Amino acid sequence: MTDFYIENFENIDESMYNKNAQVTGWIEDSRSIGSLIFLTLKNSTGKLQLIIKKNQVSEELWKQVDNITRQSIVKANGKLVHNEKNNIIELIIEELNILNEAVHPLPLDPTGRVDSGLDIILDSRSLSLRKPEIKSIFKLRNDSLMYIRDFFINNDFLEINTPKILSLGAEGGATLFKTEYFDKLGFLAQSPQLYKEQLMLAFEKVFEISHYFRAEKSNTTRHLNEFVSVDFEWAYKNNEQTMDLCEDLIKYTINNLIKNSFKELKNLDSDLSNYLNKFDRITYQNVIDDLNDLDHKKSFGEDITEHDLVVLSEKHKSFYFITDWPSEIKPFYIAGHKDSDLSMSFDLQFSNVELVSGGVRIHKVDELEKNMKKSGLDIKNFKSHLQTFKWGMPPHSGLGLGFDRLIMILANRKNIREVVLYPRDKDRLEP
């Protein structure tokens, strides 16, 4: 008779010793030594050693266990004991049922002993998650989401959920995925930008964590066509305050990961302690000067490309803000400095990876319409958005943070596809 079921292997304590227990999981390893078979049983919480003794079980059960394939799902009953000599906990098997047998050969080695290419890992994603290192990525991702949400709630932000099927994108252009919406043309959302601005009318502090889409045919280690963005918007705040909150958010997340996710960080060989210093803040003009000093010719007014950021990473290897970009290369909703061609905007970089884009927004409808026309946008397409700016829109600012890219950095990975369960790029639509 079974006394209890062990769900979490890490919660086993001495009060459970010498009692009958039931466990479930998959067989990670099997080795036979004479009249003993040792099985390593794993589940999502950890691992436990199972032992079957030939002289204590039926011949049928012995043969079944002897022939079991690795990664098969089993349910086992037996006596839980503490092996004092080796200081390990073991379950002496009395019964074992194979709930589902793994069919070999498997597409990859879930033990992690044999490396696999990224395409094989992604094609066999669910099996790859049994590898401790890969599993740690998504535990870290889960924990980061939790801390980010906690941060905003602790700072009195309201979580919102905005539409993902729109009549037009926040920035227009060719990077929108088109979709049939009954008898109308719809587009998949690139960001929640317009909606979070509209909500400043009543809520003043909002955030959203959600999926967005860009129809860019990029094939880099940092781009996906479906991605998760962390966005916030708040009223009556300037760029300095918004950058401060952004920096606080990332450091809050890092501090909690260091404190609570040390096992995952160790599995990923990720040392986050060096990222807690004050983030540098440099201007767009500083960037142009730095690039030219590095013999990488760049003129004021040009956008900063990925290659430029690679060159710049020689001087800036961690988190840093770039502020005061030319208005001409920023979206129509970004406010400009008075009597200047510079915008009240910023980006946050990590070395050569862009993480955040943000700034102060235009909150007066006439200025917004003027900027739309200047950007070649048709004001009629933004009628429902513009009307909210006639109802008493407060000054506001905010940002969008590429969550997948942030996890790349926190998990010490080189390719964004490694940190997304089922990545979508121009070549991958399954699994």
C-alpha positions in Angstrom: 0.0 0.0 0.0 1.3 3.5 -0.9 1.5 6.0 1.9 1.9 9.1 -0.3 2.7 10.4 -3.8 5.9 12.4 -4.3 5.3 15.3 -6.7 8.3 17.4 -6.0 11.6 15.5 -5.6 13.3 18.5 -4.1 10.8 18.4 -1.2 11.7 14.9 0.0 12.7 15.0 3.7 13.6 12.5 6.4 9.9 12.3 7.5 9.3 10.3 4.3 12.1 7.8 4.9 11.1 4.1 5.2 7.6 4.7 3.9 5.9 3.5 0.8 5.8 6.1 -1.9 4.6 6.5 -5.5 6.5 8.5 -8.1 6.1 9.3 -11.8 8.4 10.7 -14.4 10.7 9.7 -17.3 13.7 7.3 -17.2 16.8 9.4 -17.8 19.3 6.6 -17.3 19.5 2.9 -16.6 22.4 0.6 -15.6 22.5 -3.0 -14.5 25.0 -4.4 -12.0 24.4 -8.1 -11.3 21.2 -8.5 -9.5 20.5 -4.8 -9.3 19.2 -2.3 -11.8 19.7 1.4 -11.1 17.3 3.8 -12.8 17.5 7.6 -12.8 14.0 9.0 -12.7 13.4 12.6 -13.6 10.4 14.9 -13.6 10.1 18.7 -13.9 11.3 19.2 -10.3 14.4 17.1 -10.3 15.6 13.5 -10.2 15.5 10.4 -8.0 17.4 7.1 -8.0 15.2 4.0 -8.3 16.6 0.5 -7.5 15.1 -2.8 -8.4 16.4 -5.9 -6.7 16.1 -9.1 -8.7 15.4 -11.3 -5.6 12.5 -9.1 -4.5 10.4 -8.8 -7.6 8.8 -11.1 -10.2 10.8 -12.2 -13.2 8.3 -10.4 -15.4 8.9 -7.1 -13.7 12.7 -7.6 -13.8 12.6 -8.2 -17.5 10.3 -5.2 -18.1 12.7 -2.9 -16.2 15.8 -4.4 -17.8 14.4 -3.6 -21.3 12.9 -0.2 -20.6 13.9 2.5 -23.1 15.4 5.8 -21.9 12.9 8.7 -21.7 9.9 6.4 -21.2 7.2 7.5 -18.8 6.7 5.3 -15.8 4.9 5.1 -12.5 6.7 3.3 -9.7 5.8 2.3 -6.2 8.2 1.3 -3.5 10.0 2.0 -0.2 11.8 5.4 0.1 15.1 5.0 1.9 18.2 7.1 2.7 21.4 5.5 1.6 23.7 6.7 4.4 26.8 5.3 2.8 26.4 7.4 -0.4 24.2 10.0 1.2 21.5 9.8 -1.5 17.8 9.1 -1.4 16.5 6.0 -3.2 13.3 4.3 -4.0 13.4 0.5 -3.7 10.9 -0.6 -6.5 8.1 -3.0 -5.7 5.9 -2.1 -8.6 6.6 -0.3 -11.9 4.2 0.4 -14.8 5.3 1.8 -18.2 2.8 4.5 -19.0 4.3 5.4 -22.4 7.4 3.9 -23.9 9.8 6.2 -25.8 10.5 5.1 -29.3 14.2 5.1 -30.3 16.2 6.5 -32.0 15.4 9.9 -30.5 16.1 13.0 -32.6 18.4 14.4 -29.9 20.0 13.4 -26.6 18.0 14.9 -23.8 20.7 14.1 -21.2 22.9 16.8 -22.8 25.8 14.5 -23.2 25.6 14.9 -27.0 25.2 18.3 -28.5 22.6 19.0 -31.2 22.3 21.8 -33.8 19.8 24.5 -33.3 17.5 23.4 -36.1 17.3 19.9 -34.6 16.6 21.4 -31.2 13.8 23.6 -32.5 12.3 20.7 -34.6 12.2 18.6 -31.4 11.5 21.5 -29.0 9.4 19.6 -26.4 12.0 16.9 -26.1 14.9 19.4 -26.0 13.3 20.9 -22.8 14.4 17.8 -20.9 18.0 19.0 -21.3 18.9 20.8 -18.0 20.6 23.7 -19.8 17.7 24.4 -22.2 15.1 23.9 -19.5 16.9 26.5 -17.4 16.4 29.1 -20.2 12.7 28.9 -19.9 12.6 28.7 -16.1 14.6 31.9 -16.2 12.2 33.4 -18.8 9.3 32.5 -16.5 10.9 34.0 -13.5 11.8 37.2 -15.4 8.2 37.7 -16.5 7.0 37.3 -13.0 9.5 39.9 -11.6 8.7 42.4 -14.4 5.0 42.1 -13.7 5.7 42.4 -9.9 7.8 45.6 -10.6 5.0 47.3 -12.4 2.3 46.3 -9.9 4.5 47.5 -7.1 4.8 50.9 -8.9 1.0 51.2 -9.2 0.8 50.5 -13.0 -2.4 49.0 -14.4 -2.0 45.9 -16.7 -3.8 46.3 -20.0 -4.6 44.0 -22.9 -4.9 45.8 -26.3 -6.1 44.4 -29.7 -3.8 42.4 -31.9 -5.9 42.8 -35.1 -5.9 46.4 -36.2 -7.1 48.5 -39.1 -3.6 50.1 -39.3 -0.3 49.8 -37.6 1.3 52.3 -35.2 4.0 53.2 -37.7 2.5 52.0 -41.0 4.8 50.8 -43.6 5.6 47.5 -45.3 6.4 45.6 -42.0 2.7 44.8 -41.3 1.2 41.3 -41.7 -2.1 41.6 -43.6 -5.1 39.5 -42.7 -8.7 39.1 -43.9 -11.0 40.4 -41.2 -14.4 39.3 -42.6 -15.1 41.8 -45.4 -12.3 44.2 -44.3 -8.5 44.3 -44.5 -6.8 43.9 -41.1 -3.2 44.0 -39.8 -1.5 42.2 -37.0 -0.2 44.6 -34.4 3.4 45.7 -34.3 3.1 47.3 -30.9 0.4 48.6 -28.5 1.7 52.2 -29.0 -1.5 54.0 -30.1 -3.7 52.2 -27.5 -1.4 52.8 -24.5 -1.2 56.5 -25.4 -5.0 56.7 -25.7 -5.3 55.1 -22.2 -3.3 58.0 -20.7 -6.6 59.9 -20.8 -7.8 58.0 -17.8 -5.3 55.6 -16.3 -2.0 57.6 -16.4 0.2 54.5 -15.7 -0.2 51.3 -17.8 1.8 48.4 -18.9 1.4 45.4 -21.2 3.3 42.2 -21.9 2.2 40.6 -25.1 3.0 39.2 -28.5 3.5 41.4 -31.6 4.3 40.8 -35.2 6.6 42.3 -37.9 6.7 41.2 -41.5 10.4 41.8 -41.9 12.4 39.2 -43.9 15.3 39.4 -41.5 17.6 36.5 -41.0 19.7 37.5 -38.0 20.4 36.2 -34.5 18.3 39.0 -33.0 15.1 39.2 -35.2 11.9 37.2 -35.1 8.6 37.9 -36.9 6.6 37.1 -33.7 8.0 38.5 -30.5 7.1 39.5 -26.9 7.3 43.1 -26.0 7.1 44.8 -22.6 5.5 48.2 -22.9 4.6 50.9 -20.5 3.3 54.4 -20.7 2.9 57.0 -18.0 1.7 60.6 -17.7 3.5 63.8 -16.7 7.0 62.2 -16.9 10.0 63.2 -18.8 12.8 61.2 -20.5 15.1 61.1 -17.5 12.3 59.7 -15.3 11.4 57.2 -18.0 14.9 56.0 -18.4 15.3 55.8 -14.6 12.2 53.5 -14.4 13.5 51.4 -17.3 16.9 51.0 -15.5 15.2 50.2 -12.2 13.0 47.6 -14.0 16.0 45.7 -15.4 18.0 45.9 -12.2 15.0 44.7 -10.2 14.7 41.7 -12.5 18.4 41.0 -12.4 18.6 41.2 -8.6 15.7 38.8 -8.1 17.2 36.4 -10.6 20.5 36.5 -8.7 18.7 35.9 -5.5 16.2 33.2 -6.5 17.3 31.7 -9.8 20.9 30.9 -9.0 20.6 27.3 -10.1 19.4 28.3 -13.6 22.1 31.0 -13.9 24.7 28.5 -13.0 23.4 26.0 -15.6 23.6 28.8 -18.2 27.0 30.1 -17.1 25.4 33.5 -16.8 27.0 36.0 -14.4 24.6 39.0 -14.0 26.5 40.7 -11.1 28.4 43.0 -13.5 25.2 44.5 -14.9 24.1 46.3 -11.7 26.3 49.4 -12.3 24.7 52.7 -13.4 23.8 52.5 -17.1 25.7 55.0 -19.2 23.7 57.7 -21.0 25.2 59.1 -24.2 23.7 61.3 -27.0 23.2 60.4 -30.6 25.9 63.0 -31.3 28.3 61.1 -29.0 27.6 58.0 -31.0 28.5 59.7 -34.2 31.7 61.0 -32.7 32.6 57.6 -31.2 32.1 55.9 -34.5 34.3 58.4 -36.4 36.9 58.0 -33.7 36.9 54.3 -34.3 37.5 55.0 -38.1 33.9 54.1 -38.9 32.7 57.1 -40.9 29.2 58.2 -40.0 27.4 61.5 -40.7 24.9 63.2 -38.4 21.4 62.5 -39.4 22.0 58.9 -40.5 20.3 56.0 -38.7 22.5 53.8 -36.5 22.7 50.4 -38.2 23.4 47.0 -36.6 26.9 47.1 -38.0 27.4 50.5 -36.4 26.4 49.0 -33.1 28.9 46.2 -33.5 31.6 48.7 -34.0 30.4 50.8 -31.1 30.4 47.8 -28.8 34.2 48.1 -28.7 33.6 51.1 -26.4 30.2 50.1 -24.8 30.0 46.5 -23.7 27.1 46.6 -21.3 23.8 48.4 -20.9 23.7 52.1 -22.1 21.2 54.6 -23.3 21.4 56.6 -26.5 19.4 59.9 -26.2 18.4 62.9 -28.4 18.1 61.2 -31.8 17.3 63.3 -34.9 13.5 63.7 -35.1 13.6 62.7 -38.8 14.6 59.1 -38.0 12.1 58.6 -35.2 8.3 57.8 -35.4 5.7 60.5 -35.8 4.4 60.3 -32.2 7.8 61.2 -30.6 8.0 64.8 -29.4 10.9 67.1 -30.4 13.1 69.4 -28.3 11.9 73.1 -28.7 13.6 75.0 -31.5 15.7 71.9 -32.4 15.7 69.0 -34.9 16.4 66.6 -32.1 13.8 64.4 -30.6 13.0 63.7 -27.0 13.8 60.0 -27.5 16.1 57.3 -26.3 17.1 53.7 -27.0 18.6 51.3 -24.6 21.4 49.0 -25.9 23.3 46.1 -24.5 26.6 46.1 -26.4 25.4 45.7 -30.0 21.8 44.6 -29.2 19.0 47.2 -29.2 16.6 46.4 -26.3 14.4 49.5 -25.8 13.0 52.4 -27.8 11.1 55.1 -26.0 10.6 58.8 -25.4 8.3 61.6 -24.7 5.1 61.6 -26.9 3.4 64.4 -28.7 0.2 65.0 -26.7 -1.3 68.0 -28.7 -3.5 67.0 -31.7 -2.3 69.8 -34.0 1.4 68.9 -33.5 0.5 65.2 -34.0 -1.3 65.8 -37.2 1.6 68.0 -38.5 4.1 65.2 -37.8 1.8 62.6 -39.4 1.7 64.6 -42.6 5.4 65.1 -42.5 5.9 61.4 -42.2 3.7 60.8 -45.3 0.8 59.3 -43.3 -2.9 59.8 -44.2 -4.6 61.5 -41.2 -7.9 59.9 -42.1 -6.5 56.5 -41.2 -5.9 57.7 -37.7 -9.2 59.4 -37.0 -10.2 57.3 -34.0 -6.7 57.8 -32.5 -6.6 61.5 -33.1 -10.0 62.2 -31.5 -8.7 61.1 -28.1 -6.2 63.9 -28.2 -9.0 66.4 -28.3 -10.5 65.2 -25.0 -7.8 66.5 -22.7 -4.7 64.3 -23.3 -2.0 64.7 -20.6 1.7 64.9 -21.5 3.1 61.3 -21.4 6.1 59.2 -22.2 6.9 55.5 -22.4 8.8 52.7 -24.0 8.8 49.3 -25.6 11.3 46.6 -24.4 12.1 43.5 -26.5 11.6 40.8 -23.9 13.1 38.0 -26.0 16.3 40.0 -26.6 16.5 40.7 -22.8 16.3 37.0 -22.1 19.0 36.4 -24.6 21.3 38.6 -22.5 20.2 37.3 -19.1 20.5 33.7 -20.2 23.9 34.3 -21.9 22.6 33.0 -25.3 23.8 34.2 -28.8 20.7 33.5 -30.8 17.2 34.8 -30.0 15.7 31.5 -31.3 17.3 29.7 -28.3 15.2 31.6 -25.8 11.8 31.4 -27.5 9.9 28.1 -27.3 8.5 28.1 -30.8 10.2 30.9 -32.7 8.7 32.3 -35.9 11.0 33.7 -38.6 10.7 33.9 -42.4 11.6 30.2 -42.7 10.0 28.6 -39.7 6.3 28.2 -39.2 6.3 24.9 -37.3 6.4 23.2 -34.9 
